[in-house]
Amino acid sequence: MNNKVVKNLVILGGGTAGWITAALMCKVLGKSISITLVESDKIGTVGVGEATIPPIINFNQALGLDEKEFLRETKGTIKLGIQFENWLKQGDSYMHAFGTIGKNFPFCDFHHFWVRHRQNGGTESLWDYSLNYQAAKNNKFSPLSQIKGTNLPGISYAYHFDAGLYARFLRKYAESKSVTRVEGTVDEVKLNPESGYVEKLVLEGGDEVQGDLFVDCTGMAAMLIHKALGVGYDDWSHWLPCDRAQAVPSALVKPIVPYTRSIAHEAGWQWRIPLQHRTGNGLVYSSRHWTDEQAREVLMSNLDAEPLADPKVIRFRTGRRREAWRKNVVAIGLSSGFLEPLESTSIHMIQSAATRLIKCFPHCGIRAEEVAEYNRQSQVEIERIRDFIILHYKANQRRDSEFWRQCEEMAVPDSLQQKMELFRKSGKAFRDFDDLFTEVAWQQVLIGQGVMPEDHHVIADGLSDSQLTDLMGSLQTLIQGSVKQLPSHDQFLASIQDAVK
Ligand SMILES: Cc1cc2nc3c(=O)[nH]c(=O)nc-3n(C[C@H](O)[C@H](O)[C@H](O)COP(=O)(O)OP(=O)(O)OC[C@H]3O[C@@H](n4cnc5c(N)ncnc54)[C@H](O)[C@@H]3O)c2cc1C
């Protein structure tokens, strides 16, 4: 496609996507290429995106970040899962808790034993066997790799943090290495008349920034990938009906819980993200069912402390950019697509895209094969995550509003329909190749959303009734004992501050 060696990488946009990409690029490729980031204070960032999922731990380790410093600087807290309230029906609640549940058996997941135990009359919930869930609901946390004295896995966690402070933290990191920041608004993109490649960005005032490879991190504006190169967008709003959000911070509430809350309302859902200094709140809703004013009222009347600002409205369209990489432009972040924030997957997808770009990084020019592989992987990733999010809407038993009835009636992608049917009939759930979500994550949301297995795996019949009762009892005892020994989440957060004294 192009034989020019990539020496100058230009990232346009300084939101979470821009600074994550800059940080990883300079850490891994900083000695080989020059990296410039252009951002516009005038335009600003979307300013939301405060909940993450466990792979962020690996990402931070790859950057060599100190966890305590990271949490202090971003006012971060611990996230052990997401509690879904009123999603199945009003008054119901379940958690997508990170990590595993119960005990891993070869060839057969733990929940099959739980299903059989229920068929025998057991009344315990699946989450009685989740260390993460029990720690979350008891407001406990400490890093724990294994349950003491056993080979059972310990706690799996992620973070909540302040979006603005996170971008600032990464900016400091990237600038302290080799990234050059240019402040300014780009108002023209110059293309090579023959190849159609982007050659330079022209800023207001006339300054120019040249590059060999450009990363479009301009958020929903998609200035390079869409406006300059014309790459289209697959709209998924027929599966993911929400298209607006309003976000507002509120005063701190103690104790600071170590999980995100997602509370379903009549035409959308509300998030609560606890940080060290405040709570982040937002309402995600369908503009076909609620006006902005109605949504505002729902959000403001469901805060658990005084608001610290006025809510701001964010419009979005769920879907994906048809090609994340075209010619010499790679779209990362909101410019490459957006799935709504229900499972906190966007920041992860930025980290994964930046990692993928490094793995596919062009050497002696940009090759069609590398571009195609990058695009293939990006598509597989986002489609699998899409199905997982649709599941929450589809498998609801709420009949109290048009919105939920329509969600329940909608046709979903075949890939999801098959998963739901297989699980309902047999209890079997498989993680597809390249699926971000584990079998245990699928099992929790399927069961939490009322897709109950009618059968269990034959291996679960290998234990006698009394052996099964003993197994379930001893697992519960181990988990409860382990949770008792953990410090509270507030104590853990205090220990981070102590580390600087
Ligand atoms: C309601 C909502 C809630 C969310 N919650 C979560 C969550 O809990 N967890 C999660 O993982 N993700 C979440 N996300 C997604 C997350 O916010 C984004 O993925 C993340 O912030 C990345 O945004 P971005 O950097 O792509 O875009 P933006 O933050 O919009 O940044 C765009 C950048 O481009 C610059 N720019 C644009 N045009 C120009 C120009 N012409 N010249 C110069 N610079 C320009 C802007 O100044 C800015 O710096 C949420 C998103 C929404 C909408």
Ligand as a Chemical Component Dictionary entry (heavy atoms), coordinates in Angstrom:
data_LIG
# 
_chem_comp.id                   LIG 
_chem_comp.type                 NON-POLYMER 
_chem_comp.pdbx_formal_charge   0 
_chem_comp.three_letter_code    LIG 
# 
loop_
_chem_comp_atom.comp_id 
_chem_comp_atom.atom_id 
_chem_comp_atom.alt_atom_id 
_chem_comp_atom.type_symbol 
_chem_comp_atom.charge 
_chem_comp_atom.model_Cartn_x 
_chem_comp_atom.model_Cartn_y 
_chem_comp_atom.model_Cartn_z 
_chem_comp_atom.pdbx_ordinal 
LIG C1  C1  C 0 -22.170 8.438  28.985 1  
LIG C2  C2  C 0 -20.864 7.719  28.863 2  
LIG C3  C3  C 0 -20.386 7.013  29.954 3  
LIG C4  C4  C 0 -19.173 6.290  29.831 4  
LIG N1  N1  N 0 -18.722 5.543  30.876 5  
LIG C5  C5  C 0 -17.645 4.738  30.702 6  
LIG C6  C6  C 0 -17.169 3.902  31.733 7  
LIG O1  O1  O 0 -17.680 3.885  32.844 8  
LIG N2  N2  N 0 -16.102 3.112  31.475 9  
LIG C7  C7  C 0 -15.486 3.122  30.270 10 
LIG O2  O2  O 0 -14.548 2.339  30.058 11 
LIG N3  N3  N 0 -15.873 3.964  29.301 12 
LIG C8  C8  C 0 -16.929 4.759  29.483 13 
LIG N4  N4  N 0 -17.321 5.597  28.477 14 
LIG C9  C9  C 0 -16.508 5.744  27.291 15 
LIG C10 C10 C 0 -15.334 6.668  27.600 16 
LIG O3  O3  O 0 -15.804 7.888  28.116 17 
LIG C11 C11 C 0 -14.554 6.932  26.324 18 
LIG O4  O4  O 0 -14.247 5.712  25.721 19 
LIG C12 C12 C 0 -13.274 7.618  26.657 20 
LIG O5  O5  O 0 -13.496 8.767  27.401 21 
LIG C13 C13 C 0 -12.522 7.965  25.393 22 
LIG O6  O6  O 0 -13.015 9.091  24.766 23 
LIG P1  P1  P 0 -12.149 9.674  23.586 24 
LIG O7  O7  O 0 -10.798 9.993  24.109 25 
LIG O8  O8  O 0 -12.266 8.764  22.438 26 
LIG O9  O9  O 0 -12.934 11.003 23.203 27 
LIG P2  P2  P 0 -12.994 12.445 23.920 28 
LIG O10 O10 O 0 -12.898 12.367 25.388 29 
LIG O11 O11 O 0 -14.191 13.113 23.336 30 
LIG O12 O12 O 0 -11.688 13.177 23.415 31 
LIG C14 C14 C 0 -11.591 13.740 22.126 32 
LIG C15 C15 C 0 -10.331 14.567 22.044 33 
LIG O13 O13 O 0 -10.167 15.014 20.716 34 
LIG C16 C16 C 0 -9.898  16.388 20.727 35 
LIG N5  N5  N 0 -10.365 16.970 19.470 36 
LIG C17 C17 C 0 -11.550 16.762 18.837 37 
LIG N6  N6  N 0 -11.598 17.470 17.708 38 
LIG C18 C18 C 0 -10.421 18.142 17.608 39 
LIG C19 C19 C 0 -9.874  19.049 16.695 40 
LIG N7  N7  N 0 -10.545 19.458 15.609 41 
LIG N8  N8  N 0 -8.646  19.546 16.927 42 
LIG C20 C20 C 0 -7.931  19.184 18.015 43 
LIG N9  N9  N 0 -8.401  18.317 18.926 44 
LIG C21 C21 C 0 -9.630  17.822 18.732 45 
LIG C22 C22 C 0 -10.653 16.917 21.946 46 
LIG O14 O14 O 0 -10.157 18.150 22.372 47 
LIG C23 C23 C 0 -10.348 15.805 22.933 48 
LIG O15 O15 O 0 -9.087  16.005 23.502 49 
LIG C24 C24 C 0 -18.477 6.340  28.612 50 
LIG C25 C25 C 0 -18.954 7.103  27.538 51 
LIG C26 C26 C 0 -20.144 7.782  27.657 52 
LIG C27 C27 C 0 -20.642 8.576  26.492 53 
# 
loop_
_chem_comp_bond.comp_id 
_chem_comp_bond.atom_id_1 
_chem_comp_bond.atom_id_2 
_chem_comp_bond.value_order 
_chem_comp_bond.pdbx_ordinal 
LIG C1  C2  SING 1  
LIG C2  C3  SING 2  
LIG C2  C26 DOUB 3  
LIG C3  C4  DOUB 4  
LIG C4  N1  SING 5  
LIG C4  C24 SING 6  
LIG N1  C5  DOUB 7  
LIG C5  C6  SING 8  
LIG C5  C8  SING 9  
LIG C6  O1  DOUB 10 
LIG C6  N2  SING 11 
LIG N2  C7  SING 12 
LIG C7  O2  DOUB 13 
LIG C7  N3  SING 14 
LIG N3  C8  DOUB 15 
LIG C8  N4  SING 16 
LIG N4  C9  SING 17 
LIG N4  C24 SING 18 
LIG C9  C10 SING 19 
LIG C10 O3  SING 20 
LIG C10 C11 SING 21 
LIG C11 O4  SING 22 
LIG C11 C12 SING 23 
LIG C12 O5  SING 24 
LIG C12 C13 SING 25 
LIG C13 O6  SING 26 
LIG O6  P1  SING 27 
LIG P1  O7  DOUB 28 
LIG P1  O8  SING 29 
LIG P1  O9  SING 30 
LIG O9  P2  SING 31 
LIG P2  O10 DOUB 32 
LIG P2  O11 SING 33 
LIG P2  O12 SING 34 
LIG O12 C14 SING 35 
LIG C14 C15 SING 36 
LIG C15 O13 SING 37 
LIG C15 C23 SING 38 
LIG O13 C16 SING 39 
LIG C16 N5  SING 40 
LIG C16 C22 SING 41 
LIG N5  C17 SING 42 
LIG N5  C21 SING 43 
LIG C17 N6  DOUB 44 
LIG N6  C18 SING 45 
LIG C18 C19 SING 46 
LIG C18 C21 DOUB 47 
LIG C19 N7  SING 48 
LIG C19 N8  DOUB 49 
LIG N8  C20 SING 50 
LIG C20 N9  DOUB 51 
LIG N9  C21 SING 52 
LIG C22 O14 SING 53 
LIG C22 C23 SING 54 
LIG C23 O15 SING 55 
LIG C24 C25 DOUB 56 
LIG C25 C26 SING 57 
LIG C26 C27 SING 58 
# 
